[in-house]
């Protein structure tokens, strides 16, 4: 759309609508003639805010010549380059600047499942244990149901040990 061309001055307004009504709007201007900057004008909680965010041009790694590249925003908090900015507490910042909000997304599945998931699994094991005509062993061999029940027993024991350690 021409907003981030080298040596250009451009401006515009972005509006968000829902159900035919205006939800939000932000005015912006990019100036890449001297020191490249982006100026954002918006209203946050009834207050008019104007932010100036530095831009930095970076050469594309897809072409051998130096004329192809992109402008990146420089996060006002961390100073890192980013392609997207997020509105957090009235400021536009890069996602690395609000790491505590982003932290859970970077954890593995096993790190994310916490107390609620553990309790759900324990209750599921109790429901299985209450089902009639289930056998843990058949002909002296452990059944699939028996293996599940052993896993749930180990989970319950680990959970009990962790809660006891946490209380001490």
Secondary structure as UniProt FT lines:
FT   TURN            3..4
FT   TURN            6..7
FT   STRAND          9..18
FT   TURN            19..20
FT   STRAND          21..31
FT   STRAND          37..44
FT   TURN            45..46
FT   STRAND          47..59
FT   STRAND          69..74
FT   TURN            76..78
FT   STRAND          81..82
FT   STRAND          86..88
FT   TURN            89..90
FT   STRAND          91..93
FT   HELIX           95..98
FT   HELIX           99..102
FT   HELIX           103..106
FT   HELIX           109..112
FT   HELIX           115..129
FT   TURN            132..133
FT   STRAND          137..138
FT   TURN            139..140
FT   STRAND          141..142
FT   HELIX           144..167
//
